[in-house]
């Protein structure tokens, strides 16, 4: 009963935000096939907003080989020309997108399965720096090898969430994905060791509890102390890849790629996923009094750290390591996320302040899953 009431609210909250609400949905969206030599998005595969640059060939002797996972989905046909099972090996993100696509293929053409003719490659059969060498790319056909279907197959691959799809050959479709480190998992978080500011002074985020008041920013961009009402995610033992962003004034904020940062803009701030921050963007950092101080980004790198913490304040913002961030992730609109999280702020009044579950909060999980069905892709972190 509790979850059903929450989902009803989510529908109303989403309808109030940007994009289409429930009352304006008019049935299934018509999708069009890709044409030969078309790729989606219409940028280079190695662009940051597509699948991204190569990170290096993976061989069976590398430590990274353990990160590749086999795909034994019975709804997918694997050619396995080499007889080594290499075509079944891929990154977890590639596997998830491939399994999603397999369902779409069966729905589109009953009796037809998805067919993988090339996955991870260890035979040097592709160009240098091919993402096949990292398990991030697959070449696909349908099991009936009907080439008239390949344009639609490419479109279905785009809809399944592949980060770059290319109708490369009359004989197959090429698809690839971002690295695991560039997209993150779960909710947006900060690592152990990140510093927040309480009314009693700076504190490690690991020691933060419900009811503590931390420095944040109000709707006018002025610093205020705001109560921590719960944690969207909290796992002291988890290891994640984070984006470490350094500003000209020495402020350095570290967060997961899907977390929203609030950057300086003419109308106060603009929200940007941490993975999309670029050199030259301007962080809002803690200044004197209640005024935030802008400082340009001079360095960005990927780091691995232990511990994930995502405190939720009443204000919906938080100052971490002297930089301003949203409390939200996954959804690109800070204001929309703040509205959608209103029930969680309300329900937190009845939560035990001494109990914090490990992992992503159940409400946040429901919200992210629900958003997959309601929000346009432009509002989601993929």
C-alpha positions as CSV (number, residue, x, y, z in Angstrom):
1,X,0.0,0.0,0.0
2,X,2.8,2.4,0.9
3,X,4.6,1.8,-2.4
4,X,1.5,2.2,-4.4
5,X,0.7,5.6,-2.8
6,X,4.3,6.7,-3.5
7,X,4.1,5.7,-7.1
8,X,0.9,7.7,-7.5
9,X,2.7,10.7,-6.2
10,X,5.6,10.1,-8.5
11,X,3.3,10.2,-11.4
12,X,2.0,13.5,-10.3
13,X,5.4,14.9,-9.6
14,X,6.7,13.8,-13.0
15,X,3.7,15.3,-14.8
16,X,4.5,18.6,-13.1
17,X,8.1,18.6,-14.3
18,X,9.6,19.2,-17.7
19,X,8.5,16.8,-20.4
20,X,5.3,14.9,-20.9
21,X,3.1,13.9,-18.0
22,X,0.6,11.0,-17.9
23,X,-2.2,13.1,-19.4
24,X,-0.3,13.8,-22.6
25,X,0.8,10.3,-23.4
26,X,-0.7,9.2,-26.7
27,X,0.3,5.5,-27.0
28,X,3.5,3.9,-28.3
29,X,6.0,6.2,-29.9
30,X,6.7,5.4,-33.6
31,X,10.4,4.5,-34.2
32,X,12.2,4.6,-37.5
33,X,15.0,2.4,-38.7
34,X,18.5,3.7,-39.2
35,X,19.7,3.9,-42.8
36,X,22.9,2.3,-44.0
37,X,26.0,4.1,-42.8
38,X,24.0,6.1,-40.2
39,X,25.2,6.1,-36.6
40,X,23.4,7.3,-33.4
41,X,24.4,9.6,-31.8
42,X,25.8,11.5,-34.9
43,X,29.2,12.0,-33.4
44,X,32.4,9.9,-33.2
45,X,32.2,6.6,-31.3
46,X,35.1,7.8,-29.1
47,X,33.5,11.1,-28.2
48,X,32.9,11.7,-24.5
49,X,29.1,11.8,-24.9
50,X,29.1,8.6,-27.0
51,X,31.0,5.5,-25.9
52,X,34.1,7.4,-25.1
53,X,37.8,6.9,-25.7
54,X,39.4,3.5,-25.5
55,X,41.1,2.6,-22.2
56,X,43.4,-0.1,-23.5
57,X,43.3,-3.6,-24.8
58,X,42.3,-6.4,-22.4
59,X,44.0,-9.8,-22.6
60,X,43.4,-12.9,-20.6
61,X,46.5,-12.1,-18.5
62,X,45.3,-8.7,-17.5
63,X,43.7,-7.9,-14.1
64,X,40.8,-6.2,-16.0
65,X,40.0,-9.5,-17.7
66,X,38.2,-10.5,-14.5
67,X,35.8,-7.5,-15.1
68,X,34.5,-9.1,-18.3
69,X,31.4,-11.3,-17.7
70,X,30.1,-14.1,-19.9
71,X,26.6,-13.9,-21.4
72,X,24.7,-17.1,-21.5
73,X,21.4,-15.6,-22.3
74,X,19.5,-18.4,-24.2
75,X,17.6,-15.8,-26.2
76,X,20.8,-14.7,-27.9
77,X,22.7,-16.7,-30.5
78,X,26.5,-16.4,-30.3
79,X,28.5,-17.3,-33.4
80,X,31.7,-18.1,-31.4
81,X,33.7,-18.6,-34.6
82,X,36.9,-19.1,-32.7
83,X,35.4,-21.8,-30.4
84,X,36.9,-20.1,-27.3
85,X,33.7,-18.4,-25.9
86,X,35.3,-15.0,-26.5
87,X,32.2,-13.6,-28.2
88,X,30.2,-14.2,-25.0
89,X,32.6,-12.0,-22.9
90,X,31.8,-8.4,-22.4
91,X,31.5,-5.6,-19.8
92,X,28.5,-5.7,-17.4
93,X,27.1,-2.6,-19.1
94,X,27.3,-4.2,-22.5
95,X,25.7,-7.4,-21.2
96,X,22.8,-5.4,-19.8
97,X,22.1,-3.5,-23.0
98,X,22.5,-6.7,-25.1
99,X,19.9,-8.6,-22.9
100,X,17.5,-5.7,-23.2
101,X,17.9,-5.6,-27.0
102,X,17.3,-9.4,-27.1
103,X,13.8,-8.9,-25.6
104,X,13.1,-6.1,-28.1
105,X,14.1,-8.3,-31.0
106,X,11.8,-11.1,-29.9
107,X,8.9,-8.7,-29.5
108,X,9.5,-7.1,-32.9
109,X,9.9,-10.4,-34.8
110,X,8.4,-13.4,-33.0
111,X,10.5,-16.5,-33.5
112,X,13.6,-14.4,-34.4
113,X,16.5,-14.1,-31.9
114,X,19.4,-11.6,-31.6
115,X,22.7,-13.0,-33.0
116,X,26.2,-11.8,-31.9
117,X,28.8,-12.4,-34.5
118,X,31.6,-10.6,-32.7
119,X,32.1,-9.6,-29.0
120,X,35.4,-9.4,-27.1
121,X,38.3,-9.9,-29.5
122,X,41.7,-11.4,-28.7
123,X,42.6,-12.2,-32.2
124,X,43.6,-8.7,-33.4
125,X,41.0,-8.8,-36.1
126,X,39.9,-5.2,-35.7
127,X,41.5,-1.8,-36.1
128,X,43.8,-0.5,-33.4
129,X,42.0,0.9,-30.3
130,X,38.8,-1.0,-31.3
131,X,36.4,-1.2,-28.3
132,X,36.0,-4.9,-29.2
133,X,39.4,-5.4,-27.4
134,X,37.8,-4.1,-24.2
135,X,34.6,-6.1,-24.4
136,X,32.7,-2.9,-24.9
137,X,31.5,-3.5,-28.5
138,X,29.4,-6.1,-30.3
139,X,28.6,-6.8,-33.9
140,X,25.0,-8.0,-34.4
141,X,22.6,-9.5,-36.8
142,X,19.2,-11.3,-36.4
143,X,19.2,-15.1,-36.2
144,X,17.4,-15.4,-39.6
145,X,20.2,-13.1,-41.1
146,X,17.5,-11.2,-42.9
147,X,19.3,-8.0,-43.9
148,X,16.0,-6.1,-44.5
149,X,15.7,-6.1,-40.7
150,X,19.1,-4.6,-39.9
151,X,18.0,-0.9,-40.1
152,X,15.3,-1.6,-37.5
153,X,17.7,-3.7,-35.5
154,X,20.0,-0.7,-35.2
155,X,17.1,1.5,-34.0
156,X,16.1,-1.1,-31.4
157,X,19.7,-1.1,-30.2
158,X,19.5,2.7,-29.7
159,X,16.3,2.3,-27.8
160,X,17.9,-0.5,-25.7
161,X,20.5,2.0,-24.4
162,X,23.7,1.3,-26.3
163,X,25.8,4.4,-26.2
164,X,26.8,4.3,-29.9
165,X,25.1,2.4,-32.7
166,X,26.4,2.2,-36.3
167,X,24.7,0.6,-39.3
168,X,28.3,-0.1,-40.4
169,X,27.9,-2.9,-42.9
170,X,25.1,-4.5,-45.0
171,X,26.0,-7.6,-43.0
172,X,25.8,-6.4,-39.4
173,X,25.2,-3.6,-36.9
174,X,28.0,-2.3,-34.7
175,X,27.1,-1.3,-31.1
176,X,29.3,-0.1,-28.2
177,X,29.0,1.2,-24.6
178,X,30.7,3.5,-22.2
179,X,33.1,2.2,-19.6
180,X,31.7,1.2,-16.3
181,X,33.7,3.9,-14.6
182,X,32.2,6.6,-16.7
183,X,28.6,5.8,-15.8
184,X,28.7,4.6,-12.2
185,X,26.1,2.5,-10.6
186,X,23.3,3.0,-8.1
187,X,22.6,6.5,-6.8
188,X,25.0,9.4,-7.0
189,X,27.4,9.4,-4.1
190,X,30.4,10.9,-2.4
191,X,33.4,8.8,-1.1
192,X,34.5,8.2,2.4
193,X,36.8,11.1,3.5
194,X,34.7,13.8,1.8
195,X,34.2,16.7,4.2
196,X,30.9,18.4,5.1
197,X,30.5,21.5,7.3
198,X,28.2,21.3,10.3
199,X,27.4,24.0,12.8
200,X,30.1,22.5,15.1
201,X,32.7,22.5,12.3
202,X,34.0,20.3,9.5
203,X,33.1,16.6,9.6
204,X,34.0,13.5,7.6
205,X,30.9,12.4,5.7
206,X,31.3,8.9,7.2
207,X,30.3,10.3,10.6
208,X,27.2,12.1,9.4
209,X,23.9,11.0,11.0
210,X,20.2,11.8,10.4
211,X,19.3,15.0,12.1
212,X,22.8,16.6,11.7
213,X,22.7,20.1,10.0
214,X,25.2,20.6,7.2
215,X,26.1,23.5,5.0
216,X,24.0,23.7,1.9
217,X,22.5,26.4,-0.4
218,X,19.0,27.7,-0.5
219,X,16.9,28.6,-3.6
220,X,18.6,32.0,-3.8
221,X,22.1,30.4,-3.9
222,X,23.0,31.6,-0.3
223,X,24.6,29.1,2.1
224,X,22.4,27.8,4.9
225,X,22.5,24.9,7.3
226,X,20.1,22.2,6.3
227,X,19.0,19.1,8.2
228,X,20.1,15.6,6.9
229,X,16.8,13.8,6.8
230,X,18.0,10.4,5.4
231,X,20.6,8.8,3.1
232,X,19.7,8.0,-0.5
233,X,22.6,5.6,-0.6
234,X,25.1,4.5,2.1
235,X,27.6,1.7,1.9
236,X,30.9,2.0,3.8
237,X,32.4,-1.1,2.2
238,X,31.6,-0.4,-1.5
239,X,34.3,0.5,-4.0
240,X,33.3,2.8,-6.8
241,X,34.8,4.8,-9.6
242,X,34.5,8.5,-9.0
243,X,35.1,11.7,-11.0
244,X,37.5,14.0,-9.2
245,X,37.1,17.6,-10.3
246,X,39.6,20.3,-9.3
247,X,39.0,24.0,-9.4
248,X,41.4,26.9,-9.9
249,X,41.2,27.9,-6.3
250,X,42.2,24.4,-5.1
251,X,38.7,23.1,-4.2
252,X,38.4,19.5,-5.2
253,X,35.1,17.6,-5.3
254,X,34.9,13.8,-5.8
255,X,31.6,12.2,-6.8
256,X,30.1,9.4,-8.9
257,X,29.6,10.2,-12.6
258,X,25.8,10.2,-12.4
259,X,25.7,12.8,-9.6
260,X,24.4,16.3,-10.3
261,X,26.8,19.2,-9.6
262,X,25.5,22.8,-9.5
263,X,27.7,25.0,-11.7
264,X,27.8,28.7,-11.9
265,X,25.5,30.2,-14.5
266,X,24.0,33.7,-15.3
267,X,20.8,32.7,-13.6
268,X,22.6,31.5,-10.4
269,X,23.4,27.8,-11.3
270,X,22.9,25.1,-13.8
271,X,22.9,21.3,-13.1
272,X,25.3,19.0,-14.9
273,X,26.1,15.3,-14.4
274,X,29.7,15.0,-13.0
275,X,30.7,12.9,-16.0
276,X,29.8,15.8,-18.3
277,X,31.7,18.6,-16.5
278,X,34.4,20.0,-18.7
279,X,37.6,22.0,-18.2
280,X,36.6,25.7,-18.0
281,X,33.2,25.1,-16.4
282,X,32.8,27.0,-13.1
283,X,32.2,25.4,-9.8
284,X,30.4,27.2,-7.0
285,X,32.6,27.0,-4.0
286,X,32.3,28.1,-0.3
287,X,33.2,31.7,0.1
288,X,33.0,34.2,3.0
289,X,29.7,34.6,4.8
290,X,26.7,33.2,2.8
291,X,28.0,34.0,-0.7
292,X,29.3,31.2,-3.0
293,X,32.5,31.9,-4.8
294,X,32.9,30.8,-8.5
295,X,36.1,29.0,-9.6
296,X,37.0,27.5,-13.0
297,X,37.6,23.7,-13.4
298,X,41.2,23.0,-14.3
299,X,41.5,19.3,-13.9
300,X,39.3,16.2,-14.2
301,X,40.2,12.6,-13.6
302,X,38.7,9.2,-12.7
303,X,39.7,7.7,-9.3
304,X,38.7,4.6,-7.4
305,X,37.7,5.0,-3.7
306,X,36.0,3.0,-0.9
307,X,32.7,4.0,0.7
308,X,29.6,5.6,-0.8
309,X,27.5,8.2,0.9
310,X,24.5,10.2,-0.4
311,X,23.0,12.3,2.3
312,X,19.6,14.0,1.6
313,X,19.1,17.4,3.1
314,X,15.8,19.3,3.4
315,X,17.3,21.9,1.0
316,X,18.1,19.2,-1.6
317,X,21.7,20.6,-1.9
318,X,24.9,20.1,0.0
319,X,28.4,21.6,0.1
320,X,30.9,18.8,-0.1
321,X,34.7,19.5,0.1
322,X,33.8,23.2,-0.3
323,X,31.9,22.7,-3.6
324,X,28.2,22.9,-4.2
325,X,26.3,19.8,-5.3
326,X,22.8,18.6,-5.6
327,X,21.7,15.8,-3.4
328,X,20.3,14.0,-6.5
329,X,21.6,11.9,-9.4
330,X,20.4,10.0,-12.5
331,X,17.7,12.6,-13.4
332,X,19.2,15.7,-15.1
333,X,16.8,18.2,-13.6
334,X,17.6,19.2,-10.0
335,X,14.2,20.8,-9.5
336,X,12.3,17.8,-10.9
337,X,14.3,15.4,-8.7
338,X,13.6,17.6,-5.7
339,X,9.8,17.5,-6.3
340,X,9.9,13.7,-6.9
341,X,11.8,13.2,-3.7
342,X,9.2,15.1,-1.6
343,X,7.5,11.9,-0.4
344,X,10.9,10.6,0.9
345,X,11.4,13.9,2.8
346,X,7.9,13.5,4.3
347,X,8.3,9.8,5.1
348,X,11.7,10.4,6.8
349,X,9.8,11.9,9.8
350,X,8.8,8.4,10.8
351,X,12.2,6.7,10.1
352,X,14.3,5.6,13.1
353,X,17.1,8.2,13.2
354,X,19.5,5.6,14.5
355,X,18.9,3.1,11.7
356,X,20.4,3.6,8.2
357,X,20.1,0.7,5.8
358,X,23.1,-0.2,3.7
359,X,22.7,0.4,-0.1
360,X,20.3,2.5,-2.1
361,X,17.1,3.6,-0.2
362,X,14.1,1.6,-1.4
363,X,12.2,4.8,-2.4
364,X,15.1,5.9,-4.6
365,X,15.2,2.5,-6.2
366,X,11.5,2.8,-7.0
367,X,11.9,6.3,-8.3
368,X,14.7,5.5,-10.7
369,X,12.9,2.4,-12.0
370,X,9.7,4.4,-12.4
371,X,11.5,7.2,-14.2
372,X,12.7,4.7,-16.8
373,X,9.1,4.3,-17.9
374,X,8.0,7.9,-17.6
375,X,10.9,10.3,-18.3
376,X,12.2,11.0,-21.8
377,X,15.7,9.8,-22.3
378,X,17.0,13.4,-22.4
379,X,16.2,13.7,-18.6
380,X,18.1,10.5,-17.6
381,X,21.7,9.6,-17.1
382,X,22.5,6.7,-19.5
